[in-house]
Structures are given as C-alpha cells and as structure tokens.
Amino acid sequence: MCGVIGFSGVTPCVTSIFNGLKRLEYRGYDSSGIAVMADQRISVVKSKGKLNQLEPLLASLPADACVGMGHTRWATHGAPSTENAHPHSDEGISIIHNGILENYKELKIKLLEEGVSFLSETDSEVVVHLLRAELRLVHDVRKALLNVIGKLEGAYALGVMTQHEPGVIYVVKNASPIVLGIGHNENFFASDVLALLPHTNRFIFPEDGELARIVPDGVEVWDFFGKKLDKEIVSLNQEEARADKGGYRHYMLKEIHEQPAVLANTIERLVDLEAGEVRGELTGLCKLDLAAVRKIHIVACGTAFYAGLMGRYQIESFARLPVDCELASEFRYRNPCLDRSTLVIAVTQSGETADTLACIKHAKKAGCQTFALCNVLYSSVPRESDVTLYMEAGPEIGVASTKAFTSMVLNFFLMSLELARLRGVRSPEGMERALEALRILPNQVSSLMSLEARISELAGELFESGHCLFLGRGHFYPVALEGALKLKEISYIHAEGYAAGELKHGPIALIDKNMPVIAIINTCQDFEKTLSNLEEIHAREGQLIVVGQDKDRRLEDLCRYMIPCPVSPEPALQALLNVIPLQMFAYFMALHRGTDVDQPRNLAKSVTVE
Ligand code: F6R
C-alpha cells in the first residue's frame, strides 16, 4: 500500500524523487521520507503527514546527490509518525519497504535479545538490522541481502542503499509490486510505471523471488538462488499521464467528468456500431477454451466487487452461464470447487490488489482458466492471468473509484454480448436493444453532468446526517451498494446499501424522519415492487431521495427529492447511469463536511496487503 521509488544516475535526483513520490502518494499518505547518497554518506529526511510536510525538509539534503530512494507510507505496523516513516537507517544502511513481514515479531525478539535497539515500531526495521549483521559476516551487499531474504516471510518490495556500495541500489521483489525503469545514464525503480513515466518508457518487470542491482549504467537481475536472469525490457507506448487536476478542484471530480469520454472511447474501441458487432477479438474472450467452461467465478474487492455483481447479472442474462461473484478475500480461503470447467474473472482497477491477485494464483493452480479485467498495464493480476482485457480508463488518482467503476460495468456489458455470441445464445432483438443503448450512452452520461448543482444543493441539506440507507433491486442493488461505499469512504458518514426486498427483514427498523433513504428505481426492473418498499418508508417518515426515472407521478408524491436520470433501453446500462449521481452525491457531501476527498483517512488506492 506504500509507494516506493529510487534513482541511480549522474544528475541530482532529490527533486525527481520528490516528484515521483507525488505520483505515488495515492498509494499511502500518512508519512513519507527520502534517503540520498552523496560523498559516500547517506542523508535522510522524514516527516509525518502528507508530502507537503516533507517538502520543506528537502533543502537539508545534499543538492548534488545522484542516488536516492523515497517512500510514502500507509501504516500497517506502528502509528503514522516520523519515527515509523521510511527510510529506516543504521550504520550506513538505508531501506524502504512496501508490504508486510509476517515473521517480523520473532525476528525482532531475536535481535532485541542480541542487544539491537529499534528506533521504530515497524516490521520493516528488522531488515536494516539483519542486513547490518550479515554485512559484518560476508562483506558483499548482494550476498548479505540474499541471506537476509532467506529469513523473511511475507510480502516485500524493498529498496536498499548502503555506504558499502555507493551509487548502487538493490531492489527485492516478493509479492509486492515493483517495476524497474531503464534510462540513459540513470536507472530507476518504483511501485508502478506511472511514477516513472516522466523519465522513461522502458521497463523491466521483476517476478516474485527476484533481486535487482541498479547503477547509473545498468540493471542486473538475479533470482533468490543467485542465478543471473536475462530479463526482457518492455517499451510501453503509454502517454505520460497528466498528474494535475486539469482545472478541477479534486481528482475525483475530474475523474467523474472524464466518464463520458472514457465510456465513448471504450465503445469506439470495442464495438463496430455500423456493423452492429462487438469487436470480439479485442475482448480476448476467444482465446479461452469456452467450450470447456461450465461456470464463472468473478472475484474482486470493494468497488470492483460491486462492478462484478453487475457483471454477474449481465453475463447470466445474456450468455446464460452460471456466475458467482465473490469477495476475493473470502474466495481465496473458502476452498471452492474449481477445475478447468471454471473460468475465474478477476476485476481490478490497479491490478495489484493482494486478495484478488491471490485468487488468480489459486485458480491457476487449481487448473481454472483465468481472465483479468484491469486498468493498469503490466500490473500483477494481468501478468498472472491467461487473458486480460484492459479497460483503458486512464490513470485513476482519486482514492474513491469512479471512472474505473463505470468502465468495468461497460466492459462487462460488452463481454457478456461477446460471450453470448461465442456460445451461440445471442438473440437478434437483444443485440439490437444493446446496440441502441450503447449508441446513446455517451451523450446520456454527458447529460448527467448537468445535475451537479442540484446534487450539491441536496448535499447541502443532508451533510449533517449521521447515516444514510441506499436501496435497489436487481441491477440496481449493486448500485445501492456502490452508492453507500462511495459515501462512507469520503464523507465518513455511516451508509449501508441494501436490496430493497430485504427492507422488511431488518433495516426498516432504522427508518424514522432522521434517516435519509436513497432509492434507485427505474421502470425497466421491478418498479412496482420497489415502489411499495418506498411507500413503506414514506409511511414511517423516512426522508426519501429517488435516483432514477422521474416519469411516474406516484414517485413524486412519495419522495422529498428526485434526481432524474436518462432512460436506457438496457437495465445494465441504466444501472451505470444511475451510479453517476451517487458519485456526485458522495463528492458534494464530503465537500460540505470538509473531508479530504482525494485522500480520505485510513485508505489507499492500491491495497497490496491482505
Ligand atoms: C472504493 C475503491 C476500493 C477499490 C478496491 C479494489 O472506491 O476504490 O474499494 O475498488 O480496493 O481495488 P482494485 O480495483 O484496484 O482491485
């Protein structure tokens, strides 16, 4: 969950490291630090809080340092504090770490018994002390590091700098993401490609169990047994992502507004509207042995899981295949029945989510076919999967996922159409309706942007509420779940999403005049049934806010506030349209409450630990 970055070159690197950390700050933002080496001496600055707290300290680092590493932290062991911030250093050794060392306690107890004193409460600091002890024995940093690695259990991406080898950075990867960047007279490492795009588009992607040595004129890689590896250098034609907010107050707002373009691009890329066909080969589905598939498991976390729930409805209704959608953190420990007849689909914006990645590895071992729907090129989940469909939503920086979510939903929709064709169960009328819905979708999404003022006004009335309930049925149930998640993560208001049919089985007890209830209701699915749930809420004085179609007078009589959405001929895309006002609602509620919209407390964009 932390971000790591390092440079070994011949030009001063402090500013580049700091700017790289800014691009990685979405991964963790409770403290940060930089270590650089100049004249064979390591200098370190660290600070609690966001990177702007670190910035004033940079002047104290040697301006001519050409080798260094930076870290932005999401605390796992030990509170966010300057002491616990990385790098951790001692006797000319400095390390940064992303991951969790599962056996750090026993290692620490042993080191304490040997008289070592610790400066932090982190798991990571054991690496410094273990390496110092090894270096006394073997006097060779790479060998010493390999000996240390032999003692570590858990997940780690490590950057290591020592005065024993000035100018050299070692990087170790095991179950935490790391990429190496290849430049001219300078080489780099970082947690992701995005951080290095201003410097290079040539990358090496180390596998778990590999160690790299980075110097200005080269990069060497070995496995943990000491065998030298010949790694492929991959050139990515990825445009350098704009790291600014493009004039918007927050990344989240910018990303909400990017949705019309992202969805239009996806349709243009994956659908030939004139021919009336999905460009099937681009989905990658034809590369699977579909004749063998009897069942699909979708695995994901958080928002991606809700997109997966929508995908389940879509695939079952179009392609007529049984689909389960499960939280990755549950699936991986449940011992599900898996074999080649099961297709496991991992949905993940970052491609690095630890639980989702573990599911794909588990599924592969069990003989399943694996498919990734992902937004980040060359991230870990695609690299582990048989086939990947990249969403191409562009970098999502706001911690609360918006454009990635709607992009996942649209990609699932197109995948289900293609699966239906490949399985020979596609109906011409169904396809016609789907194409009609796709043709009008981008304009419909654009038109939703004009709801901003209305939703901001609503948030102005509700932002002091302590709770909020979201309800929906069928395709709109995952919309309710997603609306609740968005609200709680950025406004810190307690919110729950419920299937409307579940109301009477418990949550109705919560309804009184102080409970805002946001209902997602559309004529295309279970309208009358949901309407009667709304009657029940109205009868108990709940404050009803309706998101959906506004054509029915009965709704107007019941609700206090109506957020009208355009009407799609496809329930799945109707659900996509309905979620956008809920993203805006969460955004404006957070704005009114003065919380940190883009970097909400306790969260990080990329959850690389369990
Ligand atoms: C919520 C949110 C998270 C992520 C989840 C999975 O807005 O962004 O719930 O959806 O952490 O992340 P990915 O999609 O990167 O696997």
Residues whose N, C-alpha, C, O or C-beta is under 5 A from the ligand:
A	BS01	F6R	C301 G302 T303 A304 V347 T348 Q349 S350 G351 T353 V399 A400 S401 K605 V607
